[in-house]
Amino acid sequence: MTHSIDGPPAAARRSDRTKALILEAARRRFATHGFERTTIRAVAADAEIDPSMVMRYYGNKAQLLDAALDIDLDLPDLSAVPAADRAEAVVRHFLHRWERDGTGDALLLLLRSAVTNDHAAERMHAIFASQVAPALASAAGPEAAVRAGLVSAQLLGLALTRYIVRIPTVAELSPEQIVATLTPAIQATLGQG
């Protein structure tokens, strides 16, 4: 098929726009209600489309969750960061991600869903195994996999308490207070403290 120099045909643009609306609505629904309480009908209503369109583009609720959870953590190259600054770089990276878009962040959506859904929990394991563990390998030294797992636990604990459960003593901290307090713990976990 050939496209004009103006881009893809109008039907393809409409299709892309509809898919984007569905994903945006699904991410909001999954983030707010989790996997179990999110329905295809509710996502469709939020996107102001017929439920059959959700099914057409994404098949079923599990496939929609997979599409909504296509997550690239975009972790910094820690081998290029001085050893003394690596823990802070990790904490700042995740805080920036969550502070920028706390309600729409796919990782927070995944965390909320992983608590009650085995499929989401498996996705969480896969993302952290394929992205966090390798990124921390150069920073974690001996027992890198164990240390990466413990750093992940600390970061996910922060996400859970600050953005999902919203424990006041954690939710009310400024990002700088979190960096100042959590960085030494992450540094110690990486074996650098």
C-alpha positions in Angstrom: 0.0 0.0 0.0 1.3 3.4 -0.8 0.8 6.5 1.3 0.6 10.0 0.2 3.3 12.4 1.3 0.8 13.6 3.9 1.1 10.4 5.8 -1.2 7.3 6.3 -4.8 7.4 5.1 -7.4 8.9 7.3 -8.8 5.5 8.3 -5.4 4.5 9.6 -5.1 7.7 11.6 -8.6 7.2 13.1 -7.6 3.6 14.0 -4.4 4.8 15.7 -6.3 7.5 17.5 -9.0 5.0 18.7 -6.3 2.6 19.9 -4.6 5.3 21.8 -7.9 6.4 23.4 -8.6 2.8 24.5 -5.1 2.4 26.0 -5.3 5.7 27.8 -8.8 4.8 29.3 -7.5 1.3 30.2 -4.5 2.6 32.0 -6.6 5.0 34.0 -9.1 2.2 34.8 -6.5 -0.3 35.7 -4.6 2.2 37.8 -7.8 3.3 39.7 -9.6 0.0 40.0 -7.0 -2.8 39.4 -7.4 -5.7 37.0 -10.3 -7.5 38.7 -12.7 -4.5 38.9 -11.9 -3.1 35.4 -14.3 -4.1 32.7 -14.2 -3.8 28.9 -17.5 -1.9 29.1 -16.1 0.6 31.5 -13.0 1.2 29.4 -15.1 1.6 26.3 -17.4 4.1 28.1 -14.4 6.1 29.2 -13.0 6.1 25.7 -16.5 7.0 24.4 -16.6 4.0 22.0 -18.5 0.8 21.6 -17.1 -2.2 23.7 -16.7 -4.2 20.5 -14.0 -1.7 19.4 -11.9 -2.6 22.5 -12.3 -6.3 21.6 -11.5 -5.7 18.0 -8.2 -4.0 18.8 -7.1 -5.8 22.0 -9.0 -9.1 22.1 -9.8 -9.5 25.8 -9.1 -7.9 29.1 -5.8 -9.8 29.7 -4.5 -8.7 26.3 -5.6 -5.1 27.0 -3.7 -5.2 30.3 -0.6 -6.5 28.4 -0.8 -3.6 26.0 -1.4 -1.1 28.8 1.6 -2.6 30.6 4.1 -2.4 27.8 6.7 -0.8 30.0 10.2 0.5 29.3 11.7 1.7 32.6 14.2 3.7 30.6 16.8 3.2 33.3 20.0 5.2 33.2 23.3 3.6 32.2 24.7 3.2 35.7 28.1 2.2 34.4 28.5 5.8 33.3 27.6 7.1 36.8 30.3 7.4 39.5 29.8 4.6 42.0 29.1 7.0 44.9 26.2 8.5 42.8 24.5 5.4 41.5 22.0 4.9 44.3 20.9 8.5 44.1 20.6 8.2 40.3 18.2 5.2 40.7 16.1 6.9 43.4 15.8 10.1 41.3 15.0 8.2 38.2 12.0 6.4 39.7 10.8 9.4 41.7 10.9 11.6 38.5 8.9 8.9 36.7 6.2 8.7 39.4 6.1 12.4 40.3 5.7 13.3 36.6 2.7 11.1 36.1 1.8 9.3 39.2 -1.7 8.2 38.2 -0.9 7.3 34.6 2.4 5.6 35.1 2.2 2.1 33.7 4.6 0.8 36.4 2.3 2.0 39.2 -0.7 0.5 37.3 1.2 -2.8 37.1 2.0 -2.7 40.9 -1.6 -2.1 41.7 -2.8 -4.9 39.5 0.0 -7.3 40.5 -1.3 -7.5 44.1 -4.5 -9.2 42.9 -3.7 -10.7 39.5 -1.2 -13.5 38.8 -0.7 -12.4 35.2 0.2 -8.9 36.3 2.5 -10.2 38.9 4.3 -12.3 36.3 4.7 -9.2 34.1 6.2 -7.4 37.1 8.7 -10.2 37.6 9.6 -10.2 33.9 10.1 -6.4 33.8 12.3 -6.3 36.8 14.3 -9.4 35.8 14.9 -8.1 32.3 15.4 -4.4 33.0 16.3 -3.6 36.7 18.6 -6.6 37.4 20.8 -6.0 34.3 20.9 -2.2 35.0 22.0 -2.7 38.5 24.4 -5.5 37.7 27.3 -3.1 37.2 26.4 -1.2 40.4 25.6 -4.2 42.7 28.9 -6.1 42.7 28.8 -9.6 44.3 25.4 -11.1 44.6 24.0 -8.7 42.0 20.8 -10.5 41.5 19.9 -10.6 45.2 20.9 -6.9 45.6 18.9 -5.9 42.5 15.9 -7.8 44.0 16.2 -6.0 47.3 16.6 -2.6 45.6 13.4 -3.4 43.6 11.7 -4.2 46.9 12.7 -0.9 48.3 11.5 1.1 45.2 8.3 -0.8 44.9 7.7 -0.3 48.7 8.1 3.4 48.1 5.7 3.3 45.2 3.1 1.4 47.1 3.2 3.6 50.2 3.5 6.9 48.5 1.3 6.6 45.4 -1.1 3.7 46.0 -1.8 3.4 49.7 -0.7 7.0 50.3 0.6 6.6 53.8 0.7 10.3 55.0 4.2 10.2 56.5 5.5 9.0 53.1 3.1 10.8 50.8 3.8 14.2 52.4 7.6 14.0 52.0 9.1 16.2 49.3 11.1 14.3 46.6 14.3 15.8 48.0 13.5 14.4 51.4 12.9 11.0 49.9 16.2 11.2 48.0 18.1 12.2 51.1 16.5 9.4 53.2 16.2 6.5 50.7 19.6 7.0 48.9 21.7 5.7 51.8 19.5 2.6 52.2 19.8 1.9 48.4 23.6 2.5 48.6 23.9 0.0 51.5 21.8 -2.5 49.6 24.1 -2.1 46.6 27.0 -2.8 48.9 28.4 0.7 48.6 27.4 2.1 51.9 
